Amino acid sequence: MADDKKRSKSVEPAPTTEETFARILVKNLDYVEQWEAASHKGEDIEGVHQMRVGLRRLRSALSVFRRAIPREISAAIGEEMRWAASALGPARDLDVFLTEGLAAVEGKAPGMEAGTAKLRAIAESQREEAYKAVREMIDSDRYKTFKAEVRRWAAEKGWRTAELPPECAKMLDGDINRFAAKVLTKQVNRTLADGLHIAQMPAEELHQLRIDCKKVRYATEFFTPLFNAKAMGEFVLRLKDLQGLLGTLNDVTVTHGLMVRLLEGVDDRDTIQFSGVLIGWRVRQYEEIKGQLGVRWQSFAQAIHPWV
């Protein structure tokens, strides 16, 4: 488990939008670096998970502040954030599969012990390869250059060297509270509109809603110190409850694609039979979880917005 300091999400805001943005960049890059050693060793699955969270939060910061720093200015650095996060993806998928997907079924399929053991061995072997890729990324010159560039960009306000539109420069110099309130209102309203018919939404639309919720979550955490702490905490709690269900649904949904990769070239009868049982188990789990979405959605939809 991570300690409280490592899990700290909020950044004390500066008076201006620009200074707050710079602080968020540095804070979250620090967070990513705190988990590099654990990711490199591969002994604690929180390492890769939290590095990935930190990188996603960095990408989310570019999105949250896009009204002030247009996409064309942040595109290059955003692509490096995406590259680093994607390098961690296969290892994270296999960590989740082994500790949650496969583990939930082990011992519950009588007569399929051999298939269980063989599938686990295949997954663990592929996990080792995935972690080799993680170590190569962390040790690469490209990754080191990327981190140095983020720090330089934040310290020197590198976005100012580009052709920044006058209205964007004015926004960067403006009050962070006003900027934050507008961003949060826009993101939450869009998410509420997208999830209006959540009970009938197919998997691909639920996946997009999950992404919307993540963006709201990150933006809310960025700006929590600006507003009433108790009210913001209640809002985040309701959002986390919803996001947790959507995250589990997504994990279940990706099982099929992951199984295709794991079973490529495998013709062992025990392994294939158990794999079918596992997919069936995950389908049942998907339907059970989906049935809880309505209540969680209503709780989130009725939450007070402290920034209004």
N, C-alpha and C positions, 0 to 999 in steps of 0.2 A: 504493500500500500504506500502511496505517496504521502509525504508529510504535508502539513497545512501550507507551509511556505511554497512548496512546489505546486500546490494546487491553487495558489492565489491567482485570481483572474482579473481583478479590477486594477485600473491605473488611475492614480490621483490626477485629475484633469488640470490642465493649465488654463489660463484665462482665454486663450485663443484656440480656434479650431486647429490651426496648424501645429501649435505646440502639443496639443493633446494627441494628434495623429502621430507625431514623431515619438512621443513617449510610448504609445501603444506598440509601435514597431519595435522599439528597443526592448520593451518589457516582454513581448512574446518571443523575440529571438533569444533572449536570455532563457526563457522557459524551454524552448527547443533544445538549447545547448545543455541544460541541466539533465536531460534524458538521453544524451548521446552515449554515455558510457554504458548505461543499462541496455540500450538498443544494440550496441556493439557486442556485448557479451551474449545477449539473447537468452539470458536466464530468467528474466522478469518480463512478462509480456506487456507490462505497463510501459516499458521503455519505448517500444515502437508505437504503441497506442498514443502515448502522451506527446511524443515527437510529432506524430501526424496531426494531433489536435492543435498543437502550437503552430504548425505550418498552415493548417486550414484557417486558424484565427488570423494569421498574417494576411492570407489571401482575402479573408472576409473584411479586414481593415481597408484594403484597397477598394472593395465594393462599397463599404459603408461610407467612405469619404469620396466616392467618385464624383459627386456633384462639385466638389472643390478641386479634385485632382483627376482630370479626365482619363479615360481608359488608355488613350494613345500615349499618355505620359508615363503611366505605370505598367504598360503591357510587358515590357522586357523583364522587369523585376518580378512581375506576377507570373510569367512563364517559368522562371527559375523556382519560384515557390511551388508551382504545380509539379514541376519535374521532381523536386525533392520529395514531395508528399507521395507522388505516384510510385516512387522507388520503394516506399515502405508498404504499399498496398498489399502485394502478395503475401508478405510475412504476416501482416495483420489478419488477412482473411483466413490463413491457416491457423493462426493462434485461436481465433474465434471458433473455427470449425472443431479443433481438437478439444478446447476447454468447455465449449457450450453445446455445439451441435452433436458431435460424436459422443461426448461424455454423457449427455442426457439419455442416450439410448443404450449405452453399454450395460450389459447384464440384464436387460429387459427383453431380449429376443432369444428365447430358449432354443438351444441347438445351433446357434449361429456364433458361438464363441470364436471359432476359427476365422470366420469372415470378418468379425470385429477386429481381431488381432491383426489380420493381414491389411485391412483398410487403414488402421492406425499406423502400421509400419510404413505404408505408402505415403500417408500424409506427413508423418514425421520426417521421412526422407526428403520430401519436397520442401518442408519447412526449413530444413538445414540449408538447402540450396537458396531459398528465399532470403535467409539471413546472411548468406554470403554476399548477396546483392546489396543488402542493407549496409554491411560493413564496407563494401567497395564504394558505395555512395558517400558514406560518412568520411572515408579516408581520401576521397577524390579531391583534386585541385578545383574542380568545378564547384563543389559544395563549399569549400573554404573561400573561394572567390565570391560566391553568392552571399555568404554571411558578411564578409567584409564590405560588400557593396550595399547591403541593407543598412549597416551601421553608418557608412559614409553618407548614404542618401538621407538618412534621418538627421545626422549631425549637421550636414551642410545644407539641408533643405533642398536637396537635389532637384525636386520638382520645379523649383523657381528658375532653374537654368533653362528649362524648356520654354516654348512659346505658350505661356499660361494666359488664358483669356482674362481680361480685366475683371470680369464678374467673379471668376474663380479666385483671383488674388484677393478680392474684397471679402469673399467668403472665408478664406483662410485667416484673414486678419480679424474676422468677426467673432462674436460671442459663441462659445462652445455650447452653452445651454440651449440657445435657440436652434443651432444646427442639429443638436442631438434630438430635440423634440420633433423636428420635422422628419428626420430620418426614421426614428422609431415609429412615428405615426404612419408613415408611408409603408414601411415593411410589415407592420402588424396588420394594417388594413388589407394589404395584398394577400397575406397569409390567410386571414379570415375569409376573404372572398374565394381563394383557391380551395379551401377545405369545407366549403358550405355543405357539400353533399358527401362527406367523408365516408359514410357507411356504404355507399354504392361505388366508391372509387376503385378502379382496377389497380394492380400492383404498380404499374409504371407511374400512375398519377399519385399514388401514395409515396412513391420514391421522391417525386418532385416536391410534394408537400413536406416531406422530411427535410429536404434541402432548405426549403423556405423557413422551417422552424429553426434549423441550425443558424441561419443567417440572423434571425430575430434574436436567438439566444446569445450569439456572439456580440451583436450590437448592444443588447441590453446589458451584458456584463461589462462592455467597454465603458458604458455611461452610467453605471449604477451609482457611483459616488456623487453624481450631479443632482440626484433626486432623493425622495424620502426612502431611507434604507429599508424600513419594515415593509412598505408597500412594494418596493422593487423586489424584495426577497420573496414575497407572496406571488408576485407575477412570475418570477423565474421558476419557482417551485411548480406552479401549474404547467408552465411550458415544459419543464424537465419531465414531468409525468407523461405528457403527451409525446414528447420527443423519444422517451425511452421505449414506448410501445412501437412507434414508427421505426426506430432503430432495430428492434428485434424482428419486426416484420421484414425489414430489408435483409437482415442476416439470413432469415429463412428463405427469402426469395433467391438470394445468390447461391444457395446450396446446390441447385441443379447445375449451374454453370461450373461451379467448383468441382462437382463430382465428375463432370465430363472430362475435365483436365486431369483429375486424379486417376481416372480409370482408362486413360488413353493407352492402348496396347495391352490392357489387362484382360485375360480370358479365363481367369480362375473362377470356378463356379461359386465357391464359398463367398468370395469377395463381392461378386456381382449380386448374389442373392441378398446379402446383408445390406448392400447399397440401396437396393430397392426398398427394403424395410425402413432404412434411414430416411429416404425421401418421403415415404408415406407418413412417417412419424412427423416430419417437418411440415407436411401439408396439413395434418391435423392440428398441429401447434399454430400454424398460420391462421386457421379458421377460428380457433379459440381466442387468440389475441385480437383478431379483427373485431370480434364481438364486443370487446371492451372499449373500442375507439370512441363510440358515441358519447359515453359518460366523460371520458377524459377530454374530448373536444369541447363539450359544453362547459366544463370547468374552466378551460383555457379561454373560451369565447366570452365568458362572463367576468373574467379578471379585470380589475381596475387598472387603468393605465396611468401610472403616477406622474408621467411627464406632461400630461394634458393640463 
